[in-house]
Amino acid sequence: MKRFLALLKKEYLHIFRDMRTLMILFGMPIVQILIFGYVIKNEVKDVDIAVLDYAHDEYSIELRSKIQASGYLNIVDELQSSEQIHDAFKRAKVSEVIVFPNDLANDLQKDNQPAIQLILDATDPNYAQLIGQYTEAILLDYAVEMSAITPQQESIKLENRMVFNEELESSFMFVPGTMAFILMLLSALMSSITIAREKETGSMEVLLVSSLKPLQVVLGKVMPYVILAFVNAVSVILVGNIVFGVPIEGSVILLMLVSVLFVITSLALGIMISTIADKQFTAMMMSMLILMLPTMLLSGFIFPIENMPEVLQWLSCIIPARWYLEIIKSIMLKGAGIAFIWQQVLILTGMFIVTIAISVKNYKLRLE
């Protein structure tokens, strides 16, 4: 019995002396419950919308004030014509456009039903429907207030119009998200074991004493996987298009180029993890923990980023899949060109440069 208790004591000491084990045992559950608790929300909050106000009268001003004061919708743009609606959606600036008719005041005063149009970006159909329901509730509440003043007043007539996904196909949301998730995880996993494998097998010393520069070693480890990952990207896009019917409205060449950029960024991220980890298993676990959960929860794949607390919204900015997801939705569903996605492309390029630089620095430290 004493020997058994001594063994138990030894194991407990091993566990409590290993900070990484303690972080996994006690830190991960706390982090996960906090992330899930804040991210998984079914309500709408601070959704950016635009207004096309043909009326510009006291009623439209009151309605806009009521919408802004609700806390659910945030008017960030005022459009001047219907031609600007698609551009606003393509730039991913807004999720909804509310169109007030020219004769709004006249209809209200004459007890007619003014037709207010709600145009929604249905690339995420569930979210679009939810935004539409919140908007309808705010506008109909205003109609009830008007009825209290003029009891004969009829309700406002609302016309919903979905763009980019009129049939509200859920595959239009999940296929692009799954593409980003698969490419991110596979690319990072493939490259994360490369340098770690050299360390584990003992062949790292050969690289360290070779005449190759650190940048050459890091790029040499990335490049062989680029073609393999690109084949994966093409196959995933083709399956999404042919099997699930997700359209490619924009340039196929542009879609392939940004997919290559995302792939090499993911590969570079895996290489960075590989320079930190000592063993292949450790590198794979780090890739799974660091990339899988954040990519699923913070990229906008499943849960809208706008609904998250501001801290998590900032955190989502360092997730490459977030920017790639915005890009492929814009190209595939909205037909957007480089003029609408250049900022996201620039961010992914910056991420690639930073991760390669960190990988080279880590390799240099080992070299020294």
Buried (B, 14 or more C-beta within 10 A) or exposed (E): EEEEEEEEEEEEEEEEEEEEEEEEEEEEEEEEEEBEEBBEEEEBBEBBBBBBBBBEBEBBEEBBEBBBEBEBBBBBBEBEEEEBBBEBBBBBBBBBBBBBBEBBBBBBEEEEBBBBBBBBBBBBBBBBBBBBEBBBEBBEEBBEEBEEEEEEBBEBBBEBBBBBBEEBBEBBBBBBBBBBBBBBBBBBBBBBBBBBBBBBEEEBEEBBEEEEEBBEBBBEBBEEBBEEBBEBBEEBBEBBBEEBEBEBEBBEEBBBEBBBBBBBBBBBBBBBBBBBBEEBEBBBBBBBEBBBBBBBBBBBBBBBBBBBEEEBBEBBEEBBBBBBBBBBBBBBBBBBBBEBBEEBBEBBEEBBEBBBBBBBEBBEEEEE
